[in-house]
Amino acid sequence: MSLSRGPFLSLRGCWTLVWLACFLGAALPALAAFRAQDPRLLWLWVPSGALLYLLGSRCIVRPTKELLTWAQTPLDAAPPTFPRLHLLSVELVDHTQNLVSLVQQLWANEESLRDQYEQITRRERQIDALFRAARILGEGQEPSVWFRLLGSFLGERFDLLGADLYLHDPRQNRLVRRACWARAQDLYDDMEVLPLTGISSVCTQAFRTGEIQNVGTVESCPFYLPGNDTTRSQLSLPLYHWGKPLGVLNLESATPNAFPEEDSLFYQGLAELTSQEMDNLLHHEGQQAHIVQALTGLARAVELRDPYTGQHQERVAGLAVQLGENLGLPWPQVQDLKTAALLHDIGKIGIADTLLLKPAGLNPQEFQQVRTHAEKGAELLQNLRFLENCLAGVRHHHERWDGNGYPDGLRGEDIPLMARIIALADSYDAMTTQRVYRTPRTPKEALSEIRRCAGKQFDPRLARQFCSLMESQSAPHPHGVFS
């Protein structure tokens, strides 16, 4: 498209008006002057007018006409009469076009820089969040402690309803919840165990595939397993360390699409940090398990001194675990319960054989010595920090509901739950096995005695549940479900 220099010079007749105005403006006053001085000079106006006309035509009209012609000439046409002015005009247009291109380029660069800035800012937030998560995981606390801290941190970042940490139980091919966090108490669900066979869920899908499962809307997910009515989106991170499957970190939110894909770097980093911590934890717990095995062997040595009490600790542990699971205790508490039950009589190492194997009844002084085994067992284990949750079961498994037990005479709910469970399992096994000082009772007789002593020796609620559990199975598993 051609560019003109504007319509203001497009009237070709304006040069005539200009010339007439100039001529009349100069000639008429001169003629009047000549006439006033000497009328004979009037004849001079004819040659004077002709001369002025020639000069005006040469010096005024022609340039004006050329200027009008140049004004109507397109910029991209051949150079007009004024080449310098034309060149300046062309340069001005070129500079204008270059300026427009430069502005457009700057605008595009500004948008690109804005996108890059947003990406850098997002990565910076992700890295900062990973550092905070690493500090929480690196504090070396119990999983239940650091997971609450981690859950609170993630809850603020993603507006979470809750978070769960599941560990793989290879013996029974399932995921067992090791720790959990919820924004409110009523948001806890009862999914302590997730079988890896049968019905699929988001967590089991993440564990099987080894891929992050980011469910933006749970209603559209074919393998979503309802656990909380307010959950709208879910993120399950598989935990692997050196190719070894460890478990799943599960996050749930009440907001749809709460876990943006742009944060995938953070998800991967969080999964790696948690996997590393869980691998360290499992390794540490493996070492602790060796210590527990050594202590269990020590406690078994006590049983070997009495042929009538062989495998008593394993049977008590199996019964205690069954009751604990029946009560719905979390997996970590069940594990502590099992360990405490295995070691509940370890203090008998300090009791003389003459008392443990005495066929006749004990006198009050001897009975008082035997009673000290509960305290001695707790003292033996108290320096092992990882067993601190088991000490209550070892020390207080001979307390009574009515407060007449030992060593501290605790009463009712003041007796730790772990100790109340072990007391039932210990008494049931003691009554149904041969002892040096009496013959065994039948399971039915033992359960009848437990019912009779409910509210006196035993927690009445636990006693009823224990009896129902034993009566529901003809032969309870002697080793529990985790052995």
VMD Tcl script that draws the C-alpha trace (Angstrom):
set ca {
  {0.00 0.00 0.00}
  {1.38 3.41 -1.01}
  {1.79 6.11 1.56}
  {0.99 9.79 0.68}
  {2.12 12.92 2.45}
  {-1.35 14.02 3.52}
  {-4.46 15.58 2.03}
  {-3.71 19.10 3.26}
  {-1.73 19.88 0.03}
  {-4.07 18.15 -2.40}
  {-5.88 21.35 -3.75}
  {-4.03 22.13 -6.93}
  {-5.71 25.51 -7.36}
  {-4.43 27.01 -4.16}
  {-1.21 28.24 -5.88}
  {-3.26 30.62 -8.04}
  {-4.91 32.15 -5.02}
  {-1.54 32.57 -3.38}
  {-0.06 34.33 -6.40}
  {-3.03 36.67 -6.83}
  {-2.92 37.65 -3.18}
  {0.79 38.43 -3.42}
  {0.43 40.37 -6.65}
  {-2.49 42.48 -5.55}
  {-0.96 43.08 -2.15}
  {2.17 44.55 -3.77}
  {0.83 46.18 -6.94}
  {-2.19 48.06 -5.70}
  {-0.40 50.07 -2.97}
  {2.36 50.95 -5.45}
  {-0.14 52.11 -8.02}
  {-1.91 54.29 -5.49}
  {1.40 55.88 -4.46}
  {2.42 56.62 -7.99}
  {-0.95 58.20 -8.75}
  {-0.79 60.45 -5.70}
  {2.65 61.80 -6.58}
  {2.46 62.04 -10.31}
  {-0.41 60.83 -12.47}
  {1.96 60.50 -15.39}
  {3.65 57.59 -13.67}
  {0.48 55.44 -13.88}
  {1.63 54.05 -17.23}
  {4.51 52.31 -15.36}
  {2.16 49.84 -13.63}
  {1.86 47.73 -16.78}
  {5.57 46.86 -17.17}
  {5.90 46.69 -13.42}
  {3.00 44.22 -13.19}
  {4.48 42.14 -15.98}
  {7.84 42.06 -14.23}
  {6.23 41.08 -10.91}
  {4.24 38.37 -12.68}
  {7.37 36.87 -14.19}
  {9.24 37.00 -10.91}
  {6.30 35.52 -8.97}
  {5.83 32.77 -11.52}
  {9.51 31.88 -11.29}
  {10.17 32.22 -7.58}
  {6.81 31.51 -5.93}
  {4.30 29.77 -8.14}
  {6.57 27.12 -9.62}
  {8.02 25.96 -6.24}
  {4.53 25.96 -4.78}
  {3.26 23.82 -7.62}
  {6.19 21.44 -7.27}
  {5.55 21.18 -3.53}
  {1.91 20.33 -4.21}
  {2.95 17.69 -6.72}
  {5.45 16.18 -4.24}
  {2.80 16.11 -1.51}
  {0.57 13.93 -3.70}
  {3.37 11.52 -4.67}
  {3.45 8.09 -2.83}
  {6.53 7.51 -0.71}
  {7.46 4.38 -2.62}
  {7.22 6.11 -6.05}
  {10.10 7.58 -8.00}
  {12.02 10.42 -6.31}
  {10.26 13.77 -6.76}
  {11.73 17.17 -7.27}
  {12.95 17.41 -3.65}
  {15.27 14.37 -3.35}
  {16.64 15.28 0.08}
  {13.19 15.64 1.59}
  {12.15 12.36 -0.04}
  {15.13 10.51 1.42}
  {14.40 11.87 4.86}
  {10.79 10.74 4.56}
  {11.80 7.24 3.47}
  {14.29 6.99 6.33}
  {11.61 8.16 8.75}
  {9.24 5.44 7.55}
  {12.00 2.82 7.77}
  {12.89 3.91 11.30}
  {9.22 3.82 12.26}
  {8.85 0.29 10.93}
  {12.04 -0.78 12.69}
  {10.77 0.78 15.90}
  {7.48 -1.10 15.60}
  {9.36 -4.37 15.01}
  {11.62 -3.66 17.96}
  {8.63 -2.96 20.23}
  {6.98 -6.21 19.11}
  {10.19 -8.12 19.77}
  {10.57 -6.51 23.18}
  {6.98 -7.44 23.99}
  {7.61 -11.07 23.02}
  {10.85 -11.09 25.03}
  {9.00 -9.60 28.00}
  {6.44 -12.43 27.90}
  {9.21 -15.01 27.60}
  {11.11 -13.47 30.49}
  {7.92 -13.43 32.56}
  {7.42 -17.16 31.89}
  {11.05 -17.89 32.75}
  {10.74 -15.87 35.94}
  {7.63 -17.78 36.96}
  {9.40 -21.09 36.29}
  {12.45 -20.02 38.29}
  {10.23 -18.80 41.14}
  {8.29 -22.10 41.12}
  {11.51 -24.13 41.16}
  {12.84 -21.97 43.98}
  {9.70 -22.65 46.02}
  {9.97 -26.36 45.29}
  {13.61 -26.52 46.32}
  {12.88 -24.53 49.48}
  {10.03 -26.92 50.31}
  {12.31 -29.92 49.75}
  {14.91 -28.42 52.09}
  {12.25 -27.95 54.75}
  {11.05 -31.52 54.27}
  {14.64 -32.78 54.45}
  {15.18 -30.95 57.74}
  {12.05 -32.55 59.17}
  {13.05 -36.01 57.98}
  {16.63 -35.56 59.17}
  {15.79 -34.82 62.79}
  {16.06 -38.50 63.66}
  {12.78 -38.72 65.55}
  {10.27 -41.54 65.65}
  {8.23 -41.90 62.43}
  {5.02 -40.97 64.23}
  {6.67 -37.71 65.35}
  {8.36 -36.57 62.15}
  {5.39 -37.63 60.04}
  {3.11 -35.34 62.03}
  {5.53 -32.49 61.35}
  {5.77 -33.43 57.68}
  {1.99 -33.73 57.44}
  {1.51 -30.27 58.94}
  {4.00 -28.78 56.48}
  {2.43 -30.50 53.46}
  {-1.03 -29.66 54.78}
  {-0.26 -25.95 54.59}
  {1.27 -26.23 51.12}
  {-1.49 -28.29 49.48}
  {-4.45 -27.68 51.81}
  {-4.48 -31.35 52.77}
  {-7.17 -33.27 54.61}
  {-4.73 -35.96 55.62}
  {-1.56 -37.88 54.83}
  {-0.65 -41.55 55.29}
  {2.60 -43.48 55.27}
  {2.19 -47.11 54.25}
  {4.95 -49.71 54.48}
  {5.08 -52.96 52.57}
  {4.50 -56.17 54.55}
  {5.99 -58.79 52.20}
  {4.93 -61.73 54.36}
  {1.27 -61.04 53.83}
  {1.62 -59.00 50.62}
  {-0.08 -55.88 51.90}
  {0.49 -52.25 52.76}
  {0.32 -51.44 56.47}
  {-0.16 -47.87 57.67}
  {2.86 -46.90 59.74}
  {2.01 -43.25 60.42}
  {-0.75 -40.79 59.59}
  {-1.69 -37.12 59.92}
  {-5.12 -35.48 59.63}
  {-6.20 -31.86 59.75}
  {-9.00 -32.79 62.15}
  {-9.69 -35.82 64.33}
  {-12.86 -36.74 62.46}
  {-10.93 -36.98 59.19}
  {-9.03 -40.12 60.22}
  {-10.09 -43.18 58.26}
  {-9.83 -46.82 59.26}
  {-7.67 -48.02 56.38}
  {-4.87 -49.46 58.49}
  {-4.19 -52.25 55.98}
  {-4.43 -52.25 52.16}
  {-4.19 -55.72 50.55}
  {-2.14 -55.83 47.36}
  {-4.40 -58.52 45.92}
  {-8.04 -58.12 45.03}
  {-9.58 -54.65 45.00}
  {-7.26 -51.93 43.69}
  {-6.84 -48.47 45.17}
  {-4.81 -45.40 44.28}
  {-2.15 -46.40 46.84}
  {-1.84 -50.00 45.68}
  {-1.77 -48.84 42.06}
  {1.16 -46.54 42.84}
  {2.98 -49.36 44.64}
  {2.42 -51.91 41.88}
  {3.38 -49.66 38.97}
  {6.09 -47.65 40.72}
  {4.59 -44.49 39.19}
  {3.16 -41.39 40.85}
  {-0.64 -41.48 40.85}
  {-2.01 -37.92 40.64}
  {-5.82 -38.08 40.75}
  {-7.25 -34.61 40.08}
  {-10.86 -35.63 40.68}
  {-11.50 -38.87 42.56}
  {-14.98 -39.21 41.04}
  {-13.40 -39.96 37.66}
  {-10.80 -42.42 39.00}
  {-11.74 -46.08 38.33}
  {-9.63 -47.45 41.20}
  {-10.35 -44.83 43.86}
  {-11.27 -46.53 47.14}
  {-13.54 -44.22 49.18}
  {-12.23 -43.55 52.64}
  {-13.25 -39.97 53.37}
  {-16.34 -38.30 51.93}
  {-14.61 -34.92 51.67}
  {-11.67 -36.11 49.54}
  {-11.68 -34.62 46.04}
  {-8.10 -35.19 44.85}
  {-5.39 -37.66 45.83}
  {-1.65 -38.02 45.28}
  {0.12 -41.33 45.95}
  {3.92 -41.43 45.76}
  {5.60 -44.85 45.51}
  {8.57 -45.23 47.85}
  {11.47 -47.11 46.28}
  {15.10 -47.26 47.34}
  {17.68 -48.79 45.03}
  {14.88 -50.59 43.23}
  {13.47 -52.05 46.43}
  {9.77 -51.29 47.07}
  {9.25 -49.85 50.54}
  {5.72 -48.43 50.59}
  {3.58 -45.45 49.61}
  {3.22 -41.84 50.76}
  {-0.42 -40.84 50.28}
  {-1.82 -37.27 50.32}
  {-5.51 -36.30 50.11}
  {-7.14 -32.90 49.62}
  {-10.68 -31.49 49.64}
  {-9.80 -29.31 46.63}
  {-10.05 -30.74 43.09}
  {-6.73 -30.72 41.18}
  {-4.88 -29.74 44.35}
  {-1.60 -31.23 43.12}
  {-0.48 -29.33 39.97}
  {1.68 -31.13 37.43}
  {4.12 -28.20 37.56}
  {5.19 -29.44 41.01}
  {6.28 -32.85 39.71}
  {9.89 -32.06 40.66}
  {8.79 -31.55 44.25}
  {6.79 -34.80 44.27}
  {9.76 -36.80 43.02}
  {12.12 -35.17 45.50}
  {9.72 -35.74 48.39}
  {9.35 -39.41 47.44}
  {13.13 -39.84 47.29}
  {13.67 -38.13 50.65}
  {10.96 -40.20 52.31}
  {12.29 -43.40 50.73}
  {15.77 -42.66 52.04}
  {14.43 -42.01 55.52}
  {12.31 -45.16 55.49}
  {15.24 -47.26 54.29}
  {17.34 -45.89 57.15}
  {14.48 -46.57 59.53}
  {14.03 -50.15 58.34}
  {17.76 -50.74 58.56}
  {17.80 -49.32 62.08}
  {14.77 -51.37 63.03}
  {16.48 -54.43 61.60}
  {19.36 -53.84 63.98}
  {16.88 -53.34 66.80}
  {15.16 -56.57 65.82}
  {18.46 -58.40 66.26}
  {18.73 -56.96 69.76}
  {15.15 -57.99 70.51}
  {15.93 -61.48 69.20}
  {18.93 -61.64 71.51}
  {16.80 -60.52 74.45}
  {14.09 -62.97 73.47}
  {16.68 -65.71 73.42}
  {17.72 -64.60 76.88}
  {14.12 -64.76 78.05}
  {13.79 -68.20 76.46}
  {16.77 -69.30 78.49}
  {14.66 -68.59 81.56}
  {11.94 -70.86 80.21}
  {14.45 -73.61 79.59}
  {15.05 -73.65 83.31}
  {11.39 -74.61 83.70}
  {10.27 -77.37 81.29}
  {6.62 -76.54 81.97}
  {6.81 -73.04 80.55}
  {8.36 -73.77 77.16}
  {7.36 -71.24 74.45}
  {5.18 -69.38 76.93}
  {6.43 -65.99 75.70}
  {5.63 -66.77 72.03}
  {2.12 -67.91 72.91}
  {1.49 -64.82 75.04}
  {2.78 -62.61 72.21}
  {0.49 -64.34 69.70}
  {-2.59 -63.91 71.90}
  {-1.72 -60.28 72.68}
  {-1.27 -59.44 68.99}
  {-4.61 -61.01 68.10}
  {-6.41 -59.01 70.78}
  {-4.55 -55.81 69.82}
  {-5.54 -56.17 66.18}
  {-9.09 -57.02 67.18}
  {-9.16 -53.75 69.12}
  {-8.04 -51.87 66.01}
  {-4.68 -50.73 67.37}
  {-2.36 -49.08 64.83}
  {0.36 -51.25 63.38}
  {3.22 -49.60 65.36}
  {1.39 -50.20 68.64}
  {0.77 -53.82 67.69}
  {4.49 -54.24 67.03}
  {5.37 -52.71 70.41}
  {2.76 -54.94 72.04}
  {4.31 -58.00 70.47}
  {7.82 -57.04 71.63}
  {6.64 -56.31 75.18}
  {4.79 -59.63 75.32}
  {7.89 -61.50 74.17}
  {9.97 -59.85 76.92}
  {7.36 -59.58 79.69}
  {9.07 -62.18 81.91}
  {12.70 -61.36 81.10}
  {13.18 -60.12 84.67}
  {12.96 -63.73 85.89}
  {16.61 -64.01 84.94}
  {17.29 -62.50 88.35}
  {15.05 -64.99 90.21}
  {16.61 -68.12 91.70}
  {15.66 -71.52 90.27}
  {14.69 -72.70 93.74}
  {11.83 -70.22 93.67}
  {10.80 -70.58 90.03}
  {10.78 -74.40 90.18}
  {9.50 -74.85 93.72}
  {6.64 -77.42 93.55}
  {4.98 -76.29 96.74}
  {3.45 -72.90 97.40}
  {5.67 -69.90 98.10}
  {5.78 -68.22 101.48}
  {5.15 -64.44 101.61}
  {8.86 -63.60 101.52}
  {9.51 -65.87 98.54}
  {6.44 -64.59 96.74}
  {7.68 -61.04 97.24}
  {10.99 -61.99 95.62}
  {9.23 -63.50 92.61}
  {7.16 -60.34 92.27}
  {10.30 -58.30 91.66}
  {10.72 -59.85 88.19}
  {8.43 -57.19 86.67}
  {10.56 -54.34 87.99}
  {13.81 -56.12 87.15}
  {12.66 -56.71 83.58}
  {11.84 -53.01 83.09}
  {15.18 -52.00 84.60}
  {16.99 -54.40 82.26}
  {15.39 -52.81 79.19}
  {15.21 -49.15 80.20}
  {18.56 -48.20 78.67}
  {17.45 -49.41 75.24}
  {15.76 -46.32 73.88}
  {13.97 -48.08 71.04}
  {12.17 -50.25 73.61}
  {10.85 -47.36 75.69}
  {7.32 -47.94 74.36}
  {7.50 -51.53 75.61}
  {8.55 -50.80 79.19}
  {4.99 -50.22 80.43}
  {3.92 -53.67 79.26}
  {6.88 -55.36 80.93}
  {6.61 -53.49 84.24}
  {2.82 -53.44 84.71}
  {1.54 -56.74 83.31}
  {0.79 -57.92 86.88}
  {-1.26 -54.87 87.88}
  {-4.93 -55.51 88.71}
  {-8.03 -53.57 87.72}
  {-8.98 -53.20 91.41}
  {-5.55 -51.79 92.34}
  {-4.29 -54.86 94.25}
  {-1.61 -55.77 91.73}
  {2.13 -55.05 91.62}
  {4.62 -53.44 91.44}
  {2.93 -50.00 91.63}
  {-0.65 -50.84 92.62}
  {-2.16 -49.05 89.63}
  {-5.94 -49.11 89.24}
  {-8.37 -49.17 86.31}
  {-7.54 -46.97 83.31}
  {-4.30 -45.89 85.02}
  {-2.88 -49.27 84.01}
  {-1.38 -48.93 80.50}
  {-3.48 -50.58 77.79}
  {-0.52 -52.68 76.68}
  {-0.15 -54.11 80.20}
  {-3.88 -54.88 80.46}
  {-3.74 -56.83 77.19}
  {-0.63 -58.78 78.20}
  {-2.21 -59.58 81.58}
  {-5.12 -61.33 79.86}
  {-2.90 -63.24 77.42}
  {-0.45 -64.20 80.18}
  {-3.16 -65.44 82.53}
  {-4.98 -67.41 79.82}
  {-1.80 -69.19 78.71}
  {-0.73 -69.84 82.32}
  {-4.10 -71.42 83.12}
  {-4.18 -73.63 80.01}
  {-0.61 -75.04 80.28}
  {0.99 -77.50 82.67}
  {2.81 -75.99 85.64}
  {4.93 -77.62 88.31}
  {2.45 -76.70 91.01}
  {-0.87 -77.52 89.20}
  {-2.55 -79.18 86.25}
  {-3.81 -77.15 83.26}
  {-7.38 -75.98 82.80}
  {-9.38 -76.36 79.63}
  {-9.83 -73.27 77.42}
  {-13.48 -73.13 78.44}
  {-12.57 -73.20 82.14}
  {-9.91 -70.55 81.63}
  {-12.35 -68.23 79.85}
  {-14.89 -68.79 82.60}
  {-12.29 -67.75 85.18}
  {-11.42 -64.63 83.18}
  {-15.09 -63.65 83.08}
  {-15.35 -64.20 86.82}
  {-12.34 -61.97 87.47}
  {-13.46 -59.22 85.06}
  {-13.71 -55.93 86.93}
  {-11.44 -57.25 89.67}
  {-8.25 -58.52 88.12}
  {-8.92 -57.69 84.46}
  {-10.29 -54.77 82.46}
  {-13.95 -55.80 82.04}
  {-14.24 -54.49 78.48}
  {-11.05 -56.18 77.34}
  {-12.02 -59.37 79.18}
  {-15.30 -59.61 77.26}
  {-13.58 -58.93 73.95}
  {-10.83 -61.46 74.68}
  {-13.32 -64.18 75.58}
  {-15.36 -63.51 72.45}
  {-12.21 -63.65 70.35}
  {-11.07 -66.95 71.85}
  {-14.51 -68.51 71.48}
  {-14.74 -67.45 67.84}
  {-11.77 -69.64 66.88}
  {-11.19 -73.19 67.91}
  {-7.39 -73.01 67.87}
  {-5.86 -69.50 68.07}
  {-2.59 -69.05 66.18}
  {0.23 -69.49 68.71}
  {2.58 -66.98 67.11}
  {0.40 -64.10 66.00}
  {0.20 -62.57 62.56}
  {3.54 -60.74 62.46}
  {5.93 -63.46 63.58}
}
mol new
graphics top color blue
foreach p $ca { graphics top sphere $p radius 0.5 }
foreach p [lrange $ca 0 end-1] q [lrange $ca 1 end] { graphics top cylinder $p $q radius 0.2 }
display resetview
